[in-house]
């Protein structure tokens, strides 16, 4: 029984769209992209909170093969990223192969027919020769189980489900969380609310944001002479590599660079916040890079405003009209904003139930045998399966470096399949183990294990204390291995 599709792709964000583009390049045109939301774009469709913007320069946060010369700023606002996603989907003919409002419940490898059986909400099943999951790293919102939250009588808004109709003017607002989202959101809410209290559990490293409008003349130059935009992309990528790969992943060898980044962030904080006590509360006590650092020119300065208060006491409970901390102090509010981030390791790896060869459950396999994926993309006992958001896959700071490395891996792997006249692949246990040993060995030099990250509460770490998210190599290495990995690291076969 032949499968219905060449491939099923789960997720219509930039990762899923990159997978679709590569499938077309490989001649596998009969695929479907399943998306649980009402439209494409992933993060840039779901998130629309005030202040939303890319936190990596726009020239880098885009496909290298599809540059956008029309970014309005160095760090483009979220609406422009959504517009760019729409442009890519339309230009590459992806939209007509997307199904929106379609939640995938599970996927199971059918050994008899050598295909994947994908079950969606409502019971419908789809069959495909290949399964590609592109559900993103930050796709499962997390709300801590605050005691009493169900009794709150005011308005509750999670940043991933922003209510555009709700007016914050003259409101008494509390924001829980001080991660990258909150850094963008806090100044915007402060501009509107009568009172704003920011509840901080863990401070975040914030460095100055070198942001400015991109003049129309520069946009025209990028459009007419594309190499100029490529040069800007290269310069920005090089800077990110210095920050992430050298300062974070090679912490032991380049500790002065890491300390210099921390000093820059501290100087930025000192220049922007007048009150000494507030500065102390906003200063992390873990090393730079243990959590993803962020950029802002407004976040720190917001705490100088008389109607803005930083609260660092632990939350004891939520009452109908406010929040009570462990000290017994109560903050009365009428609006509660949850900037509490995402759950990566409990429900996002993987985001759906995936059953491979011999009935192996991927989520259970990862939790029982450490989180792992060969070159950050394939897993033993899961034939014809590509996990585009996997352990040890994230390379550099721009998600697009990861996406494009995986597209190159797909091209090499499927090219070998075609050369052999085969239709199934599975990474060998040997190759997977060797890769896992190599990347975990390299992480020994990183800030995650060589620095002080004990108090960071970083999503880089899983529940076993492993920093299993980032690939501990340069972007150049990731892309080189994507086109040079040993072809005999895979086992090949033919359906039937």
Phi, psi and omega in degrees: 000116181286141177293155182292320185240155167297316184207149167247127176251128180258112179114127182247033171274196183295327177295312179296323179291322175299320178297318179297317178301317181290323177300318177297318179299329182273000180085009179261080190274341186268079179227164177230141176251118183262130184225127183286335181278178184275355182201171181276171176115348178058236180309322187276354168264317185290315185271132176210027180292156179301135179090357182302128177204159176292142180256014171233139183310137189301328181295338178265326182273068180189162178293136179293331181273356180222067181293151177245109182280359190255014176302135182278337182221164174301320175247097190290146174292159186304323182300327179288327176293320177296318178297320178296318178299317178299318180299314181298314181299320182286317182296321185262012174065034184272328188301321183291349177253015177258141173241115183267162181063029183239104180269129178273126178273316185198165174219137184225134177282124178264101185294327182294316183260001176054052179207170177263136175251113185253125181254128179252164181304134184103348174102350180296142177240143177236144178244143182208149177293323184232148178237128177233121178258125180228058186273001176080162178276329185241069184239352182245095183301148182238132172237113179302149182281068180296126178303131175086001185298331180289346180268352185298129186269349182269202182268131175246128179230125170269142185298338178276357178223057186294137179263102183292341183275350184271125183267120180277355182301129177066020178267156171261106192248142168241134172247124177258121180117141180224044175271198184298323178296313182297324179301323177281324188280319188307311181298325181291317179293320179300329180292341187246324188284155173285318176225141177225125174244126179255118180268116184248125171266316181227122177292161184237145174287126180233127178247161181301147181256110180278078186242146179194160175296147174267113185301149177306326179297322178290321177300318178294323178297314178302320182290320185275328181233080187305333182298334179292322177289326176297322179294320177296322178295317180297317180297317181291319179299321179298319179295319179295322178299318180298319181290313189273305188287313183280306187288332184255307186279339176243046184303315184297322182276337186230043182302322179301324179294319178297315180295326178294321177296320178296319179296323177298315179296319179294322178294321177298316178297315182296324181288337188256334185249124185282321186280125183298317181297319179295320177300318180298319180292330182272358182268119178297149175251018175240166185288151177301130178101347178296325169247157177299120178287163180222176187235134175194144173255356186241336188303303183300316184297336180300330183284358171278343184291139184294338182263007180246133183227141176260127179242121182250001177287142180298144182280120179276314181194164175247132180250171183305331185237014180176187182238131180251129179269175182296339178278353182094354179289140181241135175250116180278131183218164172237354180222129181242118178253125181259105174253056192262010169079209190226158178257102182277308197271340180272321186232355184259340179245089353271169182278346177228163176286128180231121182247119184262206181296144180062023176075017182288127178271122187299315180300316180292320179301314180296319184284331179274334188235025183075150178283130187199153174194129181297124183051025178070025187214330181231160186223136177302146180074011176233081183295149173052034183235130176237120179258107189277350171233095190228168172304140176061028180256332188287121185244130180071205179251338178269130180300334184289336174294323177291312182303312186287329173296320180290325175298320178294321178299316178302315183299316181292317183293311182288332174297319177292322176303312182295319180300322181278346185073028182254169182231353180233148177221155173203130180292141181285152178298324179299310182297320180297316181295318179297320178294317180299316179298322182292313184288323179291328176294319179294328182293345177299337179269356186278166176295336182297325181248335181265343180258194179253102181243013189302325185255011188285329185050053187267142176287355173295336184260137175272184185293348178261005180082013179267138175271077192259020183262311187273141172281121187275051176222173176287162174299321179302316179297316181300316181287326178294316180291333179295335180251001182230002182303147182299126182295333179278009169287350178248152170258135185241150179205183183228133179301133178084000000 
